[in-house]
Amino acid sequence: MIPAAKIRRTAAVVLTTGAVAAALGSGLADASGGDRTQEVRQAVQGGKARNVILLIGDGMGDSEITAARNYVKGAAGRLAMDTLPLTGAYTTYSVNKADPRQIDYVTDSAASGTGWATGHKTYNGAISVTPDGKPVPTVLELAKRAGLRTGDVSTAELGDATPAVLAAHVADRGCQGPADMAKCPAQDKVNGGPGSIAEQQVQTGADLYLGGGKARFAQTVKAGPFAGKTVIDQAKAAGYTVVTDEGGLNAAKPGGKLLGLFADGNMPQEWTGPAAKVGGTDPSRCTPNGSFGGPHLSTMASKAIGLLDAQTKHSRKGFFLQIEGASIDKRDHAADPCGQIGETAEFDKAVRASLDYARRHPDTLVVVTADHGHTSQIIPLEAQSPGQTATLITADGAPMKLNYATNTPGQSQEHTGTQVRIAAKGPQAASVLGVTDQTDLFRTLTRALAIR
Ligand SMILES: [Zn+2]
């Protein structure tokens, strides 16, 4: 253990530097406690947005943001996502499938994504269908219909819930590929349905999809005009260029459609470190994941923004782009603090790239939010949690103890039912102020883009 006196001294020195950096570098996030009335007045803009960039940190509750800030910037530092000028909170609950009047206080990513994608409350596991199974139009589908360019980026499999809710409608989130349709008989192509999530994503035809999930797209289509071919073949026939590595992504030119499948399943995590365990760990730092194979989320985000910008340059219409940092959630489930913080730090780089674009294109609405809360909590060093804990040395040089105790140690840790942060910049950003609901975000996005 590091002696407490030494920790305090080190922390005090770095805190001072951190506070100066925050004050100089954060733009609108004024850490000095000054009068911000004028800044906020300037940040409130009505009217229409030409573009929307929606950034989702999966499972990124306030606790996950704070842990990442402490580790990466120090307690007095600020992340890029902290600098958005207008911030509120939104509620995330889902509803019971059999009786939608019954509230389910802890949502999953499928029901929560359906909330902002369609404006409808639904049950856990539903992909943009109502509790009675009806498909409802999504913000991406409406944007495409209105002539905007569209993109969907994630570090998860592209068929995972958050990327899926924009471009597919199935009864169960597990129905990712043609061989995964057991829980979605009504959508199965064999029964005359629209097909799996992967098939529907191709049919919906967003201008770009970038993420993992190659194995699902490599499955064989069971019925219809593409029977016997893979979903990748179907995508190529629909005009997609299919790339599978960072070189292919870098080489992609604006014009055609792009399908990037960079891993068989979910994309690899950025950082590794000690797993949380009962009784705790020695204080330690995180290390980069030696087996990481790019592209990083921020690389995909920058490329997506660049392609969509080039494709809309000579048009009156802009674009809608969703970017998800998926594995904040997945590493939180696994009680892996370095994994979780590394994903949050990389997600924050994607936020920075989006804000840089919005600075040059002020008619862009940027929204940064999460789909639900998650497990990790920052607890006192002396607390004896019955759950799994780990101690990390942060950018302050101080120890931070993270606790994972929403399920039996060793089991997958659980989502929580807390409200989460929603922050925005640009036209209609004021709609996120106060306490709203996840389904209100659908109306904010569609109003900003004037689509319905
Ligand atoms: Zn989860």
Boltz pocket constraint, residues with backbone or C-beta under 6 A from the ligand:
constraints:
  - pocket:
      binder: B
      contacts: [[A, 59], [A, 109], [A, 329], [A, 330], [A, 333], [A, 415]]
      max_distance: 6.0
